[in-house]
Amino acid sequence: MPSVLATSIPIDHIDLHDLPTEPLHARRAQQGFWRTLAQYVACLRVWRTHHRQHLCAVSHRFETPAELFARQYPSSYLQAFLGL
């Protein structure tokens, strides 16, 4: 890949009169731009925070056979648990 500084034409002298001497003026942003940008950043932060909390709150809990039996057959589970 060629280097950025590699040139095919050697430069011996740069004429300073050709370069712009006036400082560049910054353009004004459109009305409401900064408010819209701030709202977007705030919403993005809220979304990221909520997304991270949701990922952390998801439990990858293992259901034991006893819990599965209790959920599928509640009356039989209670009879076995109470010893009836």
BAGUNU-754832 format. One record per residue: residue number from 0; residue in three letters; chain; x, y, z of N, C-alpha, C in turn. Coordinates in steps of 0.05 Angstrom, whole numbers, plus 5000, padded with zeros to 4 digits. Layout:
# BAGUNU-754832
<node><i>NUM</i><aa>ALA</aa><ch>A</ch><n_east>X</n_east><n_north>Y</n_north><n_up>Z</n_up><ca_east>X</ca_east><ca_north>Y</ca_north><ca_up>Z</ca_up><c_east>X</c_east><c_north>Y</c_north><c_up>Z</c_up></node>
...
This chain:
# BAGUNU-754832
<node><i>0</i><aa>MET</aa><ch>A</ch><n_east>5017</n_east><n_north>4977</n_north><n_up>5000</n_up><ca_east>5000</ca_east><ca_north>5000</ca_north><ca_up>5000</ca_up><c_east>5018</c_east><c_north>5025</c_north><c_up>5000</c_up></node>
<node><i>1</i><aa>PRO</aa><ch>A</ch><n_east>5013</n_east><n_north>5044</n_north><n_up>4982</n_up><ca_east>5031</ca_east><ca_north>5067</ca_north><ca_up>4981</ca_up><c_east>5027</c_east><c_north>5085</c_north><c_up>5005</c_up></node>
<node><i>2</i><aa>SER</aa><ch>A</ch><n_east>5049</n_east><n_north>5098</n_north><n_up>5012</n_up><ca_east>5048</ca_east><ca_north>5116</ca_north><ca_up>5035</ca_up><c_east>5034</c_east><c_north>5142</c_north><c_up>5027</c_up></node>
<node><i>3</i><aa>VAL</aa><ch>A</ch><n_east>5023</n_east><n_north>5155</n_north><n_up>5047</n_up><ca_east>5009</ca_east><ca_north>5180</ca_north><ca_up>5042</ca_up><c_east>5029</c_east><c_north>5202</c_north><c_up>5035</c_up></node>
<node><i>4</i><aa>LEU</aa><ch>A</ch><n_east>5052</n_east><n_north>5201</n_north><n_up>5046</n_up><ca_east>5072</ca_east><ca_north>5222</ca_north><ca_up>5041</ca_up><c_east>5088</c_east><c_north>5218</c_north><c_up>5015</c_up></node>
<node><i>5</i><aa>ALA</aa><ch>A</ch><n_east>5085</n_east><n_north>5195</n_north><n_up>5003</n_up><ca_east>5100</ca_east><ca_north>5189</ca_north><ca_up>4979</ca_up><c_east>5089</c_east><c_north>5206</c_north><c_up>4956</c_up></node>
<node><i>6</i><aa>THR</aa><ch>A</ch><n_east>5105</n_east><n_north>5220</n_north><n_up>4942</n_up><ca_east>5096</ca_east><ca_north>5236</ca_north><ca_up>4919</ca_up><c_east>5114</c_east><c_north>5230</c_north><c_up>4895</c_up></node>
<node><i>7</i><aa>SER</aa><ch>A</ch><n_east>5103</n_east><n_north>5232</n_north><n_up>4872</n_up><ca_east>5118</ca_east><ca_north>5227</ca_north><ca_up>4848</ca_up><c_east>5133</c_east><c_north>5252</c_north><c_up>4839</c_up></node>
<node><i>8</i><aa>ILE</aa><ch>A</ch><n_east>5125</n_east><n_north>5276</n_north><n_up>4849</n_up><ca_east>5137</ca_east><ca_north>5301</ca_north><ca_up>4841</ca_up><c_east>5152</c_east><c_north>5312</c_north><c_up>4865</c_up></node>
<node><i>9</i><aa>PRO</aa><ch>A</ch><n_east>5178</n_east><n_north>5316</n_north><n_up>4863</n_up><ca_east>5192</ca_east><ca_north>5328</ca_north><ca_up>4886</ca_up><c_east>5185</c_east><c_north>5357</c_north><c_up>4889</c_up></node>
<node><i>10</i><aa>ILE</aa><ch>A</ch><n_east>5182</n_east><n_north>5365</n_north><n_up>4914</n_up><ca_east>5175</ca_east><ca_north>5393</ca_north><ca_up>4920</ca_up><c_east>5199</c_east><c_north>5406</c_north><c_up>4933</c_up></node>
<node><i>11</i><aa>ASP</aa><ch>A</ch><n_east>5210</n_east><n_north>5426</n_north><n_up>4919</n_up><ca_east>5233</ca_east><ca_north>5440</ca_north><ca_up>4930</ca_up><c_east>5225</c_east><c_north>5465</c_north><c_up>4945</c_up></node>
<node><i>12</i><aa>HIS</aa><ch>A</ch><n_east>5204</n_east><n_north>5478</n_north><n_up>4935</n_up><ca_east>5197</ca_east><ca_north>5504</ca_north><ca_up>4947</ca_up><c_east>5167</c_east><c_north>5507</c_north><c_up>4947</c_up></node>
<node><i>13</i><aa>ILE</aa><ch>A</ch><n_east>5156</n_east><n_north>5517</n_north><n_up>4969</n_up><ca_east>5127</ca_east><ca_north>5522</ca_north><ca_up>4971</ca_up><c_east>5124</c_east><c_north>5552</c_north><c_up>4971</c_up></node>
<node><i>14</i><aa>ASP</aa><ch>A</ch><n_east>5108</n_east><n_north>5562</n_north><n_up>4954</n_up><ca_east>5103</ca_east><ca_north>5591</ca_north><ca_up>4952</ca_up><c_east>5082</c_east><c_north>5598</c_north><c_up>4973</c_up></node>
<node><i>15</i><aa>LEU</aa><ch>A</ch><n_east>5090</n_east><n_north>5614</n_north><n_up>4993</n_up><ca_east>5072</ca_east><ca_north>5621</ca_north><ca_up>5015</ca_up><c_east>5050</c_east><c_north>5640</c_north><c_up>5006</c_up></node>
<node><i>16</i><aa>HIS</aa><ch>A</ch><n_east>5053</n_east><n_north>5654</n_north><n_up>4984</n_up><ca_east>5033</ca_east><ca_north>5672</ca_north><ca_up>4975</ca_up><c_east>5008</c_east><c_north>5658</c_north><c_up>4964</c_up></node>
<node><i>17</i><aa>ASP</aa><ch>A</ch><n_east>5012</n_east><n_north>5633</n_north><n_up>4956</n_up><ca_east>4989</ca_east><ca_north>5618</ca_north><ca_up>4946</ca_up><c_east>4971</c_east><c_north>5607</c_north><c_up>4969</c_up></node>
<node><i>18</i><aa>LEU</aa><ch>A</ch><n_east>4982</n_east><n_north>5605</n_north><n_up>4993</n_up><ca_east>4966</ca_east><ca_north>5594</ca_north><ca_up>5015</ca_up><c_east>4947</c_east><c_north>5616</c_north><c_up>5026</c_up></node>
<node><i>19</i><aa>PRO</aa><ch>A</ch><n_east>4924</n_east><n_north>5608</n_north><n_up>5035</n_up><ca_east>4905</ca_east><ca_north>5628</ca_north><ca_up>5047</ca_up><c_east>4916</c_east><c_north>5639</c_north><c_up>5073</c_up></node>
<node><i>20</i><aa>THR</aa><ch>A</ch><n_east>4914</n_east><n_north>5665</n_north><n_up>5077</n_up><ca_east>4924</ca_east><ca_north>5677</ca_north><ca_up>5101</ca_up><c_east>4902</c_east><c_north>5684</c_north><c_up>5121</c_up></node>
<node><i>21</i><aa>GLU</aa><ch>A</ch><n_east>4877</n_east><n_north>5685</n_north><n_up>5111</n_up><ca_east>4855</ca_east><ca_north>5692</ca_north><ca_up>5129</ca_up><c_east>4847</c_east><c_north>5667</c_north><c_up>5145</c_up></node>
<node><i>22</i><aa>PRO</aa><ch>A</ch><n_east>4840</n_east><n_north>5671</n_north><n_up>5170</n_up><ca_east>4831</ca_east><ca_north>5648</ca_north><ca_up>5186</ca_up><c_east>4803</c_east><c_north>5640</c_north><c_up>5176</c_up></node>
<node><i>23</i><aa>LEU</aa><ch>A</ch><n_east>4798</n_east><n_north>5614</n_north><n_up>5177</n_up><ca_east>4771</ca_east><ca_north>5604</ca_north><ca_up>5169</ca_up><c_east>4751</c_east><c_north>5611</c_north><c_up>5190</c_up></node>
<node><i>24</i><aa>HIS</aa><ch>A</ch><n_east>4728</n_east><n_north>5619</n_north><n_up>5182</n_up><ca_east>4706</ca_east><ca_north>5626</ca_north><ca_up>5201</ca_up><c_east>4688</c_east><c_north>5602</c_north><c_up>5204</c_up></node>
<node><i>25</i><aa>ALA</aa><ch>A</ch><n_east>4681</n_east><n_north>5598</n_north><n_up>5229</n_up><ca_east>4663</ca_east><ca_north>5575</ca_north><ca_up>5235</ca_up><c_east>4635</c_east><c_north>5583</c_north><c_up>5227</c_up></node>
<node><i>26</i><aa>ARG</aa><ch>A</ch><n_east>4620</n_east><n_north>5565</n_north><n_up>5216</n_up><ca_east>4593</ca_east><ca_north>5570</ca_north><ca_up>5209</ca_up><c_east>4575</c_east><c_north>5565</c_north><c_up>5233</c_up></node>
<node><i>27</i><aa>ARG</aa><ch>A</ch><n_east>4553</n_east><n_north>5579</n_north><n_up>5235</n_up><ca_east>4534</ca_east><ca_north>5575</ca_north><ca_up>5256</ca_up><c_east>4518</c_east><c_north>5550</c_north><c_up>5251</c_up></node>
<node><i>28</i><aa>ALA</aa><ch>A</ch><n_east>4512</n_east><n_north>5536</n_north><n_up>5272</n_up><ca_east>4495</ca_east><ca_north>5512</ca_north><ca_up>5269</ca_up><c_east>4466</c_east><c_north>5521</c_north><c_up>5265</c_up></node>
<node><i>29</i><aa>GLN</aa><ch>A</ch><n_east>4451</n_east><n_north>5504</n_north><n_up>5252</n_up><ca_east>4423</ca_east><ca_north>5510</ca_north><ca_up>5248</ca_up><c_east>4408</c_east><c_north>5512</c_north><c_up>5274</c_up></node>
<node><i>30</i><aa>GLN</aa><ch>A</ch><n_east>4387</n_east><n_north>5527</n_north><n_up>5275</n_up><ca_east>4372</ca_east><ca_north>5531</ca_north><ca_up>5299</ca_up><c_east>4361</c_east><c_north>5504</c_north><c_up>5309</c_up></node>
<node><i>31</i><aa>GLY</aa><ch>A</ch><n_east>4366</n_east><n_north>5498</n_north><n_up>5334</n_up><ca_east>4356</ca_east><ca_north>5473</ca_north><ca_up>5346</ca_up><c_east>4375</c_east><c_north>5450</c_north><c_up>5343</c_up></node>
<node><i>32</i><aa>PHE</aa><ch>A</ch><n_east>4398</n_east><n_north>5453</n_north><n_up>5329</n_up><ca_east>4416</ca_east><ca_north>5431</ca_north><ca_up>5325</ca_up><c_east>4427</c_east><c_north>5420</c_north><c_up>5351</c_up></node>
<node><i>33</i><aa>TRP</aa><ch>A</ch><n_east>4437</n_east><n_north>5438</n_north><n_up>5368</n_up><ca_east>4449</ca_east><ca_north>5428</ca_north><ca_up>5393</ca_up><c_east>4429</c_east><c_north>5416</c_north><c_up>5412</c_up></node>
<node><i>34</i><aa>ARG</aa><ch>A</ch><n_east>4405</n_east><n_north>5427</n_north><n_up>5412</n_up><ca_east>4384</ca_east><ca_north>5415</ca_north><ca_up>5429</ca_up><c_east>4376</c_east><c_north>5387</c_north><c_up>5419</c_up></node>
<node><i>35</i><aa>THR</aa><ch>A</ch><n_east>4374</n_east><n_north>5384</n_north><n_up>5393</n_up><ca_east>4368</ca_east><ca_north>5358</ca_north><ca_up>5381</ca_up><c_east>4390</c_east><c_north>5338</c_north><c_up>5387</c_up></node>
<node><i>36</i><aa>LEU</aa><ch>A</ch><n_east>4415</n_east><n_north>5347</n_north><n_up>5384</n_up><ca_east>4437</ca_east><ca_north>5330</ca_north><ca_up>5389</ca_up><c_east>4438</c_east><c_north>5321</c_north><c_up>5419</c_up></node>
<node><i>37</i><aa>ALA</aa><ch>A</ch><n_east>4433</n_east><n_north>5340</n_north><n_up>5437</n_up><ca_east>4432</ca_east><ca_north>5334</ca_north><ca_up>5466</ca_up><c_east>4410</c_east><c_north>5314</c_north><c_up>5472</c_up></node>
<node><i>38</i><aa>GLN</aa><ch>A</ch><n_east>4387</n_east><n_north>5317</n_north><n_up>5460</n_up><ca_east>4365</ca_east><ca_north>5299</ca_north><ca_up>5465</ca_up><c_east>4371</c_east><c_north>5271</c_north><c_up>5454</c_up></node>
<node><i>39</i><aa>TYR</aa><ch>A</ch><n_east>4384</n_east><n_north>5270</n_north><n_up>5431</n_up><ca_east>4392</ca_east><ca_north>5244</ca_north><ca_up>5419</ca_up><c_east>4412</c_east><c_north>5230</c_north><c_up>5437</c_up></node>
<node><i>40</i><aa>VAL</aa><ch>A</ch><n_east>4432</n_east><n_north>5245</n_north><n_up>5447</n_up><ca_east>4452</ca_east><ca_north>5233</ca_north><ca_up>5464</ca_up><c_east>4439</c_east><c_north>5223</c_north><c_up>5490</c_up></node>
<node><i>41</i><aa>ALA</aa><ch>A</ch><n_east>4421</n_east><n_north>5239</n_north><n_up>5501</n_up><ca_east>4407</ca_east><ca_north>5231</ca_north><ca_up>5526</ca_up><c_east>4391</c_east><c_north>5205</c_north><c_up>5522</c_up></node>
<node><i>42</i><aa>CYS</aa><ch>A</ch><n_east>4376</n_east><n_north>5204</n_north><n_up>5499</n_up><ca_east>4360</ca_east><ca_north>5180</ca_north><ca_up>5493</ca_up><c_east>4378</c_east><c_north>5156</c_north><c_up>5489</c_up></node>
<node><i>43</i><aa>LEU</aa><ch>A</ch><n_east>4401</n_east><n_north>5160</n_north><n_up>5476</n_up><ca_east>4419</ca_east><ca_north>5138</ca_north><ca_up>5471</ca_up><c_east>4431</c_east><c_north>5128</c_north><c_up>5498</c_up></node>
<node><i>44</i><aa>ARG</aa><ch>A</ch><n_east>4437</n_east><n_north>5146</n_north><n_up>5516</n_up><ca_east>4447</ca_east><ca_north>5137</ca_north><ca_up>5542</ca_up><c_east>4426</c_east><c_north>5122</c_north><c_up>5557</c_up></node>
<node><i>45</i><aa>VAL</aa><ch>A</ch><n_east>4401</n_east><n_north>5131</n_north><n_up>5557</n_up><ca_east>4379</ca_east><ca_north>5117</ca_north><ca_up>5571</ca_up><c_east>4375</c_east><c_north>5090</c_north><c_up>5559</c_up></node>
<node><i>46</i><aa>TRP</aa><ch>A</ch><n_east>4375</n_east><n_north>5088</n_north><n_up>5532</n_up><ca_east>4371</ca_east><ca_north>5063</ca_north><ca_up>5519</ca_up><c_east>4394</c_east><c_north>5043</c_north><c_up>5526</c_up></node>
<node><i>47</i><aa>ARG</aa><ch>A</ch><n_east>4419</n_east><n_north>5053</n_north><n_up>5526</n_up><ca_east>4441</ca_east><ca_north>5035</ca_north><ca_up>5532</ca_up><c_east>4440</c_east><c_north>5026</c_north><c_up>5561</c_up></node>
<node><i>48</i><aa>THR</aa><ch>A</ch><n_east>4433</n_east><n_north>5044</n_north><n_up>5579</n_up><ca_east>4431</ca_east><ca_north>5037</ca_north><ca_up>5607</ca_up><c_east>4409</c_east><c_north>5016</c_north><c_up>5611</c_up></node>
<node><i>49</i><aa>HIS</aa><ch>A</ch><n_east>4386</n_east><n_north>5021</n_north><n_up>5599</n_up><ca_east>4363</ca_east><ca_north>5003</ca_north><ca_up>5601</ca_up><c_east>4370</c_east><c_north>4976</c_north><c_up>5589</c_up></node>
<node><i>50</i><aa>HIS</aa><ch>A</ch><n_east>4384</n_east><n_north>4976</n_north><n_up>5566</n_up><ca_east>4391</ca_east><ca_north>4951</ca_north><ca_up>5553</ca_up><c_east>4411</c_east><c_north>4935</c_north><c_up>5570</c_up></node>
<node><i>51</i><aa>ARG</aa><ch>A</ch><n_east>4430</n_east><n_north>4949</n_north><n_up>5582</n_up><ca_east>4449</ca_east><ca_north>4935</ca_north><ca_up>5599</ca_up><c_east>4436</c_east><c_north>4923</c_north><c_up>5624</c_up></node>
<node><i>52</i><aa>GLN</aa><ch>A</ch><n_east>4417</n_east><n_north>4939</n_north><n_up>5636</n_up><ca_east>4403</ca_east><ca_north>4929</ca_north><ca_up>5660</ca_up><c_east>4386</c_east><c_north>4905</c_north><c_up>5652</c_up></node>
<node><i>53</i><aa>HIS</aa><ch>A</ch><n_east>4374</n_east><n_north>4906</n_north><n_up>5628</n_up><ca_east>4357</ca_east><ca_north>4884</ca_north><ca_up>5620</ca_up><c_east>4374</c_east><c_north>4859</c_north><c_up>5615</c_up></node>
<node><i>54</i><aa>LEU</aa><ch>A</ch><n_east>4397</n_east><n_north>4862</n_north><n_up>5604</n_up><ca_east>4415</ca_east><ca_north>4839</ca_north><ca_up>5600</ca_up><c_east>4424</c_east><c_north>4827</c_north><c_up>5626</c_up></node>
<node><i>55</i><aa>CYS</aa><ch>A</ch><n_east>4429</n_east><n_north>4845</n_north><n_up>5646</n_up><ca_east>4438</ca_east><ca_north>4835</ca_north><ca_up>5672</ca_up><c_east>4415</c_east><c_north>4822</c_north><c_up>5687</c_up></node>
<node><i>56</i><aa>ALA</aa><ch>A</ch><n_east>4390</n_east><n_north>4832</n_north><n_up>5683</n_up><ca_east>4367</ca_east><ca_north>4822</ca_north><ca_up>5698</ca_up><c_east>4357</c_east><c_north>4795</c_north><c_up>5687</c_up></node>
<node><i>57</i><aa>VAL</aa><ch>A</ch><n_east>4364</n_east><n_north>4788</n_north><n_up>5663</n_up><ca_east>4356</ca_east><ca_north>4763</ca_north><ca_up>5652</ca_up><c_east>4369</c_east><c_north>4741</c_north><c_up>5667</c_up></node>
<node><i>58</i><aa>SER</aa><ch>A</ch><n_east>4353</n_east><n_north>4724</n_north><n_up>5679</n_up><ca_east>4365</ca_east><ca_north>4702</ca_north><ca_up>5694</ca_up><c_east>4366</c_east><c_north>4677</c_north><c_up>5677</c_up></node>
<node><i>59</i><aa>HIS</aa><ch>A</ch><n_east>4388</n_east><n_north>4665</n_north><n_up>5676</n_up><ca_east>4392</ca_east><ca_north>4640</ca_north><ca_up>5662</ca_up><c_east>4391</c_east><c_north>4618</c_north><c_up>5683</c_up></node>
<node><i>60</i><aa>ARG</aa><ch>A</ch><n_east>4369</n_east><n_north>4619</n_north><n_up>5699</n_up><ca_east>4366</ca_east><ca_north>4600</ca_north><ca_up>5721</ca_up><c_east>4359</c_east><c_north>4573</c_north><c_up>5711</c_up></node>
<node><i>61</i><aa>PHE</aa><ch>A</ch><n_east>4371</n_east><n_north>4553</n_north><n_up>5723</n_up><ca_east>4366</ca_east><ca_north>4526</ca_north><ca_up>5716</ca_up><c_east>4342</c_east><c_north>4516</c_north><c_up>5733</c_up></node>
<node><i>62</i><aa>GLU</aa><ch>A</ch><n_east>4322</n_east><n_north>4505</n_north><n_up>5719</n_up><ca_east>4299</ca_east><ca_north>4494</ca_north><ca_up>5733</ca_up><c_east>4304</c_east><c_north>4465</c_north><c_up>5741</c_up></node>
<node><i>63</i><aa>THR</aa><ch>A</ch><n_east>4302</n_east><n_north>4460</n_north><n_up>5767</n_up><ca_east>4306</ca_east><ca_north>4433</ca_north><ca_up>5777</ca_up><c_east>4283</c_east><c_north>4415</c_north><c_up>5770</c_up></node>
<node><i>64</i><aa>PRO</aa><ch>A</ch><n_east>4287</n_east><n_north>4389</n_north><n_up>5770</n_up><ca_east>4265</ca_east><ca_north>4371</ca_north><ca_up>5764</ca_up><c_east>4241</c_east><c_north>4374</c_north><c_up>5784</c_up></node>
<node><i>65</i><aa>ALA</aa><ch>A</ch><n_east>4248</n_east><n_north>4380</n_north><n_up>5809</n_up><ca_east>4226</ca_east><ca_north>4384</ca_north><ca_up>5829</ca_up><c_east>4210</c_east><c_north>4409</c_north><c_up>5822</c_up></node>
<node><i>66</i><aa>GLU</aa><ch>A</ch><n_east>4222</n_east><n_north>4430</n_north><n_up>5813</n_up><ca_east>4208</ca_east><ca_north>4454</ca_north><ca_up>5805</ca_up><c_east>4191</c_east><c_north>4449</c_north><c_up>5781</c_up></node>
<node><i>67</i><aa>LEU</aa><ch>A</ch><n_east>4201</n_east><n_north>4434</n_north><n_up>5762</n_up><ca_east>4186</ca_east><ca_north>4428</ca_north><ca_up>5738</ca_up><c_east>4162</c_east><c_north>4411</c_north><c_up>5745</c_up></node>
<node><i>68</i><aa>PHE</aa><ch>A</ch><n_east>4165</n_east><n_north>4391</n_north><n_up>5763</n_up><ca_east>4143</ca_east><ca_north>4374</ca_north><ca_up>5772</ca_up><c_east>4122</c_east><c_north>4391</c_north><c_up>5786</c_up></node>
<node><i>69</i><aa>ALA</aa><ch>A</ch><n_east>4131</n_east><n_north>4410</n_north><n_up>5803</n_up><ca_east>4113</ca_east><ca_north>4426</ca_north><ca_up>5818</ca_up><c_east>4097</c_east><c_north>4445</c_north><c_up>5800</c_up></node>
<node><i>70</i><aa>ARG</aa><ch>A</ch><n_east>4109</n_east><n_north>4454</n_north><n_up>5779</n_up><ca_east>4096</ca_east><ca_north>4472</ca_north><ca_up>5760</ca_up><c_east>4076</c_east><c_north>4456</c_north><c_up>5743</c_up></node>
<node><i>71</i><aa>GLN</aa><ch>A</ch><n_east>4083</n_east><n_north>4432</n_north><n_up>5735</n_up><ca_east>4066</ca_east><ca_north>4417</ca_north><ca_up>5717</ca_up><c_east>4043</c_east><c_north>4403</c_north><c_up>5733</c_up></node>
<node><i>72</i><aa>TYR</aa><ch>A</ch><n_east>4049</n_east><n_north>4393</n_north><n_up>5756</n_up><ca_east>4030</ca_east><ca_north>4378</ca_north><ca_up>5772</ca_up><c_east>4029</c_east><c_north>4389</c_north><c_up>5801</c_up></node>
<node><i>73</i><aa>PRO</aa><ch>A</ch><n_east>4016</n_east><n_north>4412</n_north><n_up>5805</n_up><ca_east>4017</ca_east><ca_north>4424</ca_north><ca_up>5831</ca_up><c_east>4004</c_east><c_north>4407</c_north><c_up>5853</c_up></node>
<node><i>74</i><aa>SER</aa><ch>A</ch><n_east>3982</n_east><n_north>4395</n_north><n_up>5848</n_up><ca_east>3968</ca_east><ca_north>4379</ca_north><ca_up>5869</ca_up><c_east>3985</c_east><c_north>4354</c_north><c_up>5876</c_up></node>
<node><i>75</i><aa>SER</aa><ch>A</ch><n_east>3997</n_east><n_north>4341</n_north><n_up>5857</n_up><ca_east>4014</ca_east><ca_north>4318</ca_north><ca_up>5863</ca_up><c_east>4039</c_east><c_north>4326</c_north><c_up>5879</c_up></node>
<node><i>76</i><aa>TYR</aa><ch>A</ch><n_east>4049</n_east><n_north>4349</n_north><n_up>5872</n_up><ca_east>4073</ca_east><ca_north>4360</ca_north><ca_up>5886</ca_up><c_east>4066</c_east><c_north>4365</c_north><c_up>5915</c_up></node>
<node><i>77</i><aa>LEU</aa><ch>A</ch><n_east>4043</n_east><n_north>4378</n_north><n_up>5920</n_up><ca_east>4035</ca_east><ca_north>4384</ca_north><ca_up>5947</ca_up><c_east>4031</c_east><c_north>4358</c_north><c_up>5963</c_up></node>
<node><i>78</i><aa>GLN</aa><ch>A</ch><n_east>4019</n_east><n_north>4338</n_north><n_up>5951</n_up><ca_east>4014</ca_east><ca_north>4313</ca_north><ca_up>5965</ca_up><c_east>4041</c_east><c_north>4300</c_north><c_up>5972</c_up></node>
<node><i>79</i><aa>ALA</aa><ch>A</ch><n_east>4060</n_east><n_north>4300</n_north><n_up>5954</n_up><ca_east>4086</ca_east><ca_north>4288</ca_north><ca_up>5959</ca_up><c_east>4101</c_east><c_north>4305</c_north><c_up>5980</c_up></node>
<node><i>80</i><aa>PHE</aa><ch>A</ch><n_east>4099</n_east><n_north>4331</n_north><n_up>5978</n_up><ca_east>4114</ca_east><ca_north>4349</ca_north><ca_up>5997</ca_up><c_east>4103</c_east><c_north>4346</c_north><c_up>6025</c_up></node>
<node><i>81</i><aa>LEU</aa><ch>A</ch><n_east>4076</n_east><n_north>4344</n_north><n_up>6027</n_up><ca_east>4064</ca_east><ca_north>4342</ca_north><ca_up>6054</ca_up><c_east>4063</c_east><c_north>4314</c_north><c_up>6064</c_up></node>
<node><i>82</i><aa>GLY</aa><ch>A</ch><n_east>4069</n_east><n_north>4295</n_north><n_up>6047</n_up><ca_east>4070</ca_east><ca_north>4267</ca_north><ca_up>6056</ca_up><c_east>4042</c_east><c_north>4255</c_north><c_up>6058</c_up></node>
<node><i>83</i><aa>LEU</aa><ch>A</ch><n_east>4023</n_east><n_north>4263</n_north><n_up>6042</n_up><ca_east>3996</ca_east><ca_north>4252</ca_north><ca_up>6043</ca_up><c_east>3993</c_east><c_north>4228</c_north><c_up>6026</c_up></node>
